[in-house]
Structure formats: structure tokens, C-alpha cells
């Protein structure tokens, strides 16, 4: 096991933690199916869920990556990318 892995898959935590010198990177990825019909709301829920995993580890989000899996013929991507997924992260930039 890599000694820089502070939190790995064996702990069943919300995120993994990797040590880089005197800084630690908290990383998480989630995948879940759409739970609402509105693409904006789905994007907002997905982003908030990922951010909550970082907060659960006691860390401060610095950036976010979005992985989207959904029925593209039924939900337009522009609704998610244009507002839903960026809505929670914009609030972070203001704080």
C-alpha cells in the first residue's frame, strides 16, 4: 500500500485522501441515476452531493469535475452544464 494514501477504499469513507508533501488531496466521484425530471435540478443535486462528500471529510473544495450519466435523448445536456451543476459551486466561489 502506498504510504501517501491516508484514506483508501478499505475505510468506506465519502472520499479518498492522498498526501502530497504537507498537503492532502481529498477526491471523490459519484454516480447515480437521475432522481428528478428537470436537468437543471438533477445537475444541482449531483454537484451538491459531490461537494458534501468533500465537506464530510473536513476539507474545503477547490475545484469540481462533473461526470454525467443520463438519458441524453430525454434530458438536454445544456440544462445541466449551463446552470445546474455550476449553481452550487458558484456559491463556494463567493465565500
N, C-alpha and C positions, 0 to 999 in steps of 0.2 A: 504494500500500500504506500502511496506517495505521502510523505510526511507533511506536505503542504495542504493536503485535504483535511480541513478542520471539521467539516460536516459532510458526510458522504451518504450514499444510498442506504447504508445499514441502519441509519437512525430514523428513517421515515419522517424527516423534518419537512417543512414547507419549501425549503431551498437548500442548495449546496453552498458551502463556504470553502474558498481556496485562498491560501495565504500567498501574497506576493510581497516579499520583503517584510516591511512593517505595516502593510495594508492588506486587507482581506476583501475579496470579491464575493458578493452574495449573488447567486444566479438561480433563476427559476424558469420553468417553462410549464405551461398548462395546455391541455387540450380538452375541450368539452363541446358537445353539440349545441346548436342554438336552442335557447330556452325561451326566447321571445320571437315574434314575427318581424319586429321592426329592426332593420340592420343597424341603425344608429344606437338603439338601446342595447343590442347584442354586443356591439363594439365597446360601448361604455362599460358594460358588465364584465366583459373579458379583460379589459385594461385594469379595472378596479380590482378584479380577482388576482391578477398577477402582481399588482402593486401591494396588495395586502399580504402576499407571501413574503415580500421583502421586509415589510414592516414587522411581520410576525417573528422575523429573525433578529429584530432590533437594529436593522440597517436603514440607511437613507437612500432612496432611489436616485440614481444619477442619469440613467438612460433607460429606455424601454424598447424592446423588439416585439413586434406582433406577428404571431403565426396564426393564420386564419384557415379554418377548415369548415366549409359550409356549402349548401347547395347554390352555386352561383347562378343557376338558371331561375332560381326563385327569389334570391336576395341580391340586390346590386352591391358590388364592392364599394362604390363611391360613398354610400351612406356610412359604411364602417370607417373607411380610411379618412374621409373628409371631415368627420366630426366625432363619431362615437368613440373610436379608440384614442383620439387625441384629447378629448374632453377632460378626463381625469388627470392626464399628465400636464395639461396647461395650468391646472390649479397648483401643481407642485412647483412649476417654474415661478409662480408668483410668491411662493413662500420662502 
